């Protein structure tokens, strides 16, 4: 046992007094860094129109990248931006006018083979990887993201376009960091984000001096203070206060919760089950169902698989009452749009098939006539909604509505539905039983699907791990696993 621990973060000046007092902490701020960082200004100067400035900025970036011979991270504000700039750089290297540099042979064959079989054999990431270029953001499958980081650290990717999903939580070995954008999503990056991103340049025992190439003005330097909601509950979100034990709520927290005390205890207990989801929105949904009981009993009283109309009713409630104004929608336009995509996905139960259906849809053929552009645009779109909606947000929303309709219908003594199985099936990519837990070990869904005949979905995760860890490569090959999938399994345990 030890009474020492570290809280690490760039430029943090102080933490809440109550936190220090409770744990008798010694606060020791320092600006020590293990590597030196050189900052180079590449701001686009001159009085230009917005479109001209944007084009010149991109051109300057591409011109810079071909000059950087060491591993380079290029920070972009959003997934779509990282994907587009990656494509721009691939096309830049393909044009003879720029006298492209001679590229070494990058060993990304196994990753490319998996992409060809499980996504699309003409996706832009394939050609990018052949040239030592990649992109990393929250829309791509988790296991593929980690494989791209490994390839970057091993030197098989030289330029990696990325968003904050890589900058904030993954160890990389980069000599150079290019800060191309000044936003994080739609918001300007603050000084903390700026220093965090810049701090990814250089690496102890590898690159003792890192380079930061800045294309925008840095944020104004500020003293940063950590806000811990458990100790400073005056500014804590109401969802957080619903989630913690009553004994941990202080006077400020009790004051914020007091406005909810007029609700019956059983309603509050139902909401507390899903306290991470918009609390006020849940209360409004209960009132909406109560006020239209006959209509919603017909639409919400289902189990197993819903009809299109029933699924639309659930998603429509979520869209109107749970979705916050500036919340990320991953390019989904409406409740009907999300219902349509969800219905298609549950019908085909396959990501590559879903991509093909969308790419070949007459609507999109008319909107984006060029096949290559349509393929790249809609592959990103499909991956984005799969990660954002199907793997995470939508299953949680469906479970919330399941609990709320159960509460209301039970109260009125009428039959109620149960959406647990449907939500779990969607979240787990249609894998049976405990097999979906293997995804947490960075094993692709495609590999798990190929092994369903020899894996018992009722086995515990420990039993499944034991079986996979002793399977020889020859047997895995017989079941049709690609080298990429075999390596993912062998490196997982």
C-alpha angles and dihedrals in degrees: 000000000000136000093210126095137152133229107197128195138132120269097351110160103184149350132219115295092226090057092051092047096049094052097031091237130185107219113210115174117193138171094208114143128191093218136033120243128210115201119209121192117226099163114154107245133195135062102289134154115258094255092047092048091049092050093047092047091053092046091051090051093053091047090052096047095059088056094054110089098177126074109292133195116202112202115214129182098236142010094256091051092051091049094048095048090049089054091047090054093049090053090045091057090047094059115091092207090076094053091232119225119254106261123211122231108277114205102222096125096121094051091047091050091054092048092050092052100039107031116014134314093224101047114134093240089070095061090040092056090049087060096044094258128125144161130221126196143131095274097068121082113276096239091050091051092055091046090054091051090050090050090051093050090047093051097250091114115047101177120036120185108205148165131218091286088077100031095055105046118014131081111236134173104226130157093190135037120191114201099202099163135042095208135080102209104316096333127084113254113250127221092269092055091045094054091043092054094043089049090067091075115097126014132221113260090008114052110010092182119046128195125221116195108197121200095177136043112272119248118262111276112252136174108255124218125189116237113205108191092205089064101029101045096160089084097029118124113254089237089061093051091052090053101054130078116271091239089062095055114102129200093277090052093047090052091054092047094048093085089063096052093091090068118092114264093241091058091051091048091052091050091046089063088067099029094147089066123081103290097199090047091055091053090050091051091053089052091046092053092044092052093049100033100152094047095048096042088063093046102038103036097095141112133190108018122002127220116245090259092051093047090049091053091054095045092044091057090049094046094052101039109023103037111091120220099254098028118133111263098182091229094305108141105196147349090270091052092051092046091052093050093045092049091050092048094050090049098053098028090201131102097207091048090049090051091050093048092052094044091051095043109123090227092060093039087060094044096045108023096176106088098210093049091045092049095050094042096048096040088058090044093052095045090047096053091042093057096037102039112017099037098042129356105038097051089052091049092049091052090051092054089045091057094043096049089046090054094049097043093045089052089056094043096244134125117281135196134241119214098175096107094047093048092047092048091052094046093047095051091247092296113147126243119326095347091096089064088072089071088072087066091060093258113146119243087233091062093047091050091054091055100047091107093063101032120079109221089207093060118104118255088252091056091047091051091050091053095048094045093060100042109112120233090244092061092046089052090051089057089056100257116157121231088253091056093045091051091050090054095045093048093047098072 
